[in-house]
Amino acid sequence: MSDLLVRLRGRGWRLTAQRRVVAEVLDGDHVHLTADEVHARAVQRLPEISRATVYNTLGELVGLGEVMEVATDGRARRYDPNAHRPHQHLVCSGCGTIRDVQPAGDPLADLPAEQRFGFAVATAEVTYRGICPDCA
């Protein structure tokens, strides 16, 4: 059973066949699918699943904090099931491939106090950009 399915069961989230298929499609490392990609893969497993159901389920998963919405450079939003594992993203400027990375430093600690302007900083998002081997 996928990590996402385990988390959802632990929360008591009602797993209909449609919700289960969406969660199964999102399972894995470095998964950053668009809603249309989730739908296309879900249809292979459950042909009667509708696009609206996929979009609604993704919205619920984001609302629950079990999936993160990732947007890079005006491209379609992507859905990342690794919401509970601290990580940043490495994005190919050519094809848009996204990989999860865990840099050694702490981006919160790296922001000097004088540049916080009195903010109580809680999180930081760092996006690394470059060209992947396929686009190079």
CORLIN-V736400 format. One record per residue. N is the residue number from 0. RES is the residue in one letter. BURIAL is # if it has 24 or more other ideal C-beta (glycine too) atoms within 12 Angstrom, else .. Layout:
n: [N,N]
res: [RES,RES]
burial: [BURIAL,BURIAL]
This chain:
n: [0,1,2,3,4,5,6,7,8,9,10,11,12,13,14,15,16,17,18,19,20,21,22,23,24,25,26,27,28,29,30,31,32,33,34,35,36,37,38,39,40,41,42,43,44,45,46,47,48,49,50,51,52,53,54,55,56,57,58,59,60,61,62,63,64,65,66,67,68,69,70,71,72,73,74,75,76,77,78,79,80,81,82,83,84,85,86,87,88,89,90,91,92,93,94,95,96,97,98,99,100,101,102,103,104,105,106,107,108,109,110,111,112,113,114,115,116,117,118,119,120,121,122,123,124,125,126,127,128,129,130,131,132,133,134,135]
res: [M,S,D,L,L,V,R,L,R,G,R,G,W,R,L,T,A,Q,R,R,V,V,A,E,V,L,D,G,D,H,V,H,L,T,A,D,E,V,H,A,R,A,V,Q,R,L,P,E,I,S,R,A,T,V,Y,N,T,L,G,E,L,V,G,L,G,E,V,M,E,V,A,T,D,G,R,A,R,R,Y,D,P,N,A,H,R,P,H,Q,H,L,V,C,S,G,C,G,T,I,R,D,V,Q,P,A,G,D,P,L,A,D,L,P,A,E,Q,R,F,G,F,A,V,A,T,A,E,V,T,Y,R,G,I,C,P,D,C,A]
burial: [.,.,.,#,#,.,#,#,.,.,.,.,#,.,#,.,.,#,#,#,#,#,#,#,#,#,#,.,.,.,#,#,#,#,#,.,#,#,#,.,#,#,.,.,.,#,.,.,#,.,.,.,#,#,#,.,#,#,.,#,#,#,.,.,.,#,#,#,#,#,.,#,.,.,.,.,#,#,#,#,#,#,#,.,.,.,#,#,#,#,#,#,.,.,.,#,#,#,#,#,.,.,.,.,.,.,.,.,.,.,.,.,.,.,.,.,.,.,.,.,.,.,.,.,.,.,.,.,.,.,.,.,.,.,.,.]
